[in-house]
Amino acid sequence: MMSQVADPTEVLINGAQAAYDEKNYPEAVAVLELALERMVDKSGHYNLADRWKLERTYFLLGKATSS
C-alpha cells in the first residue's frame, strides 16, 4: 500500500502505527526512533510546526515500549 502523504516523517509515523497495530512492537519502536531523528536535532531542538508529530511519536513510542 502506498501512502498518499508527502511528508516523509509522517510516512514513518504512519508505518510505525501500522507495525504497532500488527503487534510488531520492535519494528514500531525502530521506525519511531527514525522519525525522532528526523525531527529533533542533536541539541534537542525541533521545529514548532512538528510539535503535533512529536506528540504522536512519543505517544506511540510509549505504547510500543510498554507492550
Backbone bond lengths (Angstrom), bond angles and torsions (degrees), N, CA, C in turn:
res aa  C-N    CA-C-N  psi(-1)  N-CA   C-N-CA  omega(-1)  CA-C   N-CA-C  phi
1 M - - - 1.458 - - 1.524 109.00 -
2 M 1.294 117.28 129.27 1.457 121.96 -179.18 1.525 109.67 -96.33
3 S 1.314 115.68 135.73 1.456 120.86 179.92 1.519 110.33 -77.08
4 Q 1.306 115.16 145.27 1.466 121.42 176.91 1.522 110.77 -94.50
5 V 1.319 117.00 4.85 1.452 122.18 -177.52 1.522 109.64 -88.72
6 A 1.324 116.94 133.48 1.460 121.21 -177.92 1.528 112.37 -85.01
7 D 1.311 118.32 -25.14 1.455 122.89 -176.37 1.531 109.87 -77.95
8 P 1.343 118.56 114.87 1.456 120.59 -177.64 1.533 113.93 -60.21
9 T 1.310 117.59 -32.49 1.466 120.32 178.40 1.521 110.21 -67.96
10 E 1.300 116.45 -40.11 1.458 120.16 178.53 1.529 110.96 -66.43
11 V 1.332 116.11 -34.37 1.464 120.30 175.97 1.530 109.50 -62.28
12 L 1.336 117.12 -42.59 1.457 120.83 177.31 1.532 111.23 -61.30
13 I 1.309 116.47 -45.70 1.464 120.46 -178.96 1.522 110.52 -62.74
14 N 1.327 116.48 -42.50 1.465 120.14 178.10 1.528 110.91 -64.12
15 G 1.328 116.80 -38.57 1.458 120.49 176.92 1.519 111.63 -64.76
16 A 1.324 116.26 -39.59 1.458 120.49 177.26 1.522 110.55 -64.56
17 Q 1.315 116.99 -38.65 1.468 120.56 177.40 1.525 110.00 -62.83
18 A 1.330 116.66 -42.24 1.461 120.45 178.41 1.531 110.80 -63.07
19 A 1.333 117.37 -43.06 1.467 121.00 177.87 1.525 110.41 -62.24
20 Y 1.316 116.49 -41.68 1.464 120.65 178.31 1.525 110.37 -62.48
21 D 1.324 116.16 -45.70 1.470 120.52 179.96 1.526 111.68 -60.17
22 E 1.339 116.20 -29.42 1.470 121.25 178.43 1.537 111.61 -88.81
23 K 1.331 115.93 8.37 1.473 123.31 -179.42 1.526 112.70 62.92
24 N 1.317 116.66 26.09 1.465 122.06 175.33 1.529 106.92 -96.67
25 Y 1.326 115.82 73.26 1.451 121.80 -172.34 1.528 113.71 -65.43
26 P 1.335 119.39 -40.44 1.471 118.42 178.32 1.536 112.64 -60.72
27 E 1.326 116.58 -39.25 1.471 119.11 177.99 1.524 110.57 -67.84
28 A 1.319 116.99 -41.55 1.465 120.37 178.90 1.526 110.25 -59.00
29 V 1.336 116.68 -44.72 1.466 120.72 -179.57 1.531 109.97 -62.90
30 A 1.325 117.07 -45.65 1.472 121.00 -178.91 1.524 111.38 -60.43
31 V 1.317 116.95 -43.24 1.463 120.97 -178.71 1.531 110.39 -69.48
32 L 1.305 117.19 -39.24 1.468 120.24 177.88 1.523 111.04 -64.64
33 E 1.319 117.03 -37.21 1.467 119.66 176.38 1.530 110.99 -64.14
34 L 1.324 117.32 -36.78 1.472 120.45 174.84 1.525 110.64 -63.34
35 A 1.323 116.02 -42.32 1.465 120.13 179.24 1.532 110.01 -61.51
36 L 1.327 116.61 -42.39 1.463 119.95 179.08 1.523 111.23 -62.99
37 E 1.324 117.32 -39.72 1.465 120.64 178.08 1.528 111.34 -60.39
38 R 1.324 116.89 -33.00 1.466 121.06 179.41 1.525 112.03 -74.51
39 M 1.339 116.77 -30.01 1.459 119.94 -173.04 1.524 114.22 -96.99
40 V 1.321 117.91 -29.35 1.467 121.04 -173.12 1.526 108.61 -116.20
41 D 1.338 116.18 126.57 1.469 118.51 179.52 1.529 110.13 -80.14
42 K 1.307 116.34 174.74 1.468 121.77 -174.35 1.523 113.29 -62.38
43 S 1.318 117.77 -21.51 1.462 120.38 178.65 1.535 111.91 -91.46
44 G 1.325 116.90 1.62 1.460 120.81 177.71 1.516 114.70 90.39
45 H 1.320 117.42 5.65 1.462 121.06 179.57 1.523 111.11 -86.88
46 Y 1.311 114.94 150.19 1.464 120.89 177.97 1.519 109.17 -145.52
47 N 1.308 115.46 162.89 1.455 122.86 178.47 1.537 108.07 -77.58
48 L 1.315 117.19 129.53 1.469 120.22 -179.48 1.520 112.52 -58.07
49 A 1.313 117.49 -28.10 1.465 120.72 178.75 1.532 110.83 -65.66
50 D 1.335 117.31 -20.96 1.464 121.56 179.77 1.523 113.08 -90.85
51 R 1.299 117.23 4.09 1.465 120.19 -173.88 1.534 112.37 -56.85
52 W 1.324 118.10 -44.23 1.465 119.93 -178.85 1.526 110.91 -65.62
53 K 1.351 117.12 -34.03 1.464 119.87 177.30 1.527 110.25 -69.16
54 L 1.323 116.60 -38.24 1.459 120.19 177.07 1.526 111.02 -63.79
55 E 1.320 116.90 -42.98 1.459 120.59 179.14 1.525 110.38 -60.43
56 R 1.320 116.86 -44.80 1.467 121.06 179.57 1.533 110.15 -65.32
57 T 1.334 116.78 -40.93 1.458 121.20 -178.98 1.523 110.77 -63.36
58 Y 1.324 117.21 -48.42 1.458 119.82 -179.98 1.531 111.96 -66.16
59 F 1.310 117.31 -35.25 1.473 120.90 177.05 1.528 109.83 -62.41
60 L 1.352 116.19 -49.62 1.468 119.71 179.70 1.526 111.17 -65.06
61 L 1.319 116.90 -38.16 1.453 120.49 179.63 1.528 110.67 -62.61
62 G 1.306 116.29 -41.46 1.461 120.19 176.55 1.525 112.12 -62.35
63 K 1.320 116.82 -42.06 1.453 120.74 178.56 1.525 111.28 -66.14
64 A 1.337 116.67 -43.41 1.469 120.60 -176.19 1.524 111.71 -69.81
65 T 1.320 117.75 -36.32 1.464 119.54 -178.52 1.524 112.10 -77.76
66 S 1.304 117.37 -19.33 1.468 119.41 179.42 1.528 112.09 -96.36
67 S 1.316 116.74 -1.17 1.477 120.18 -179.05 1.508 111.55 -91.70
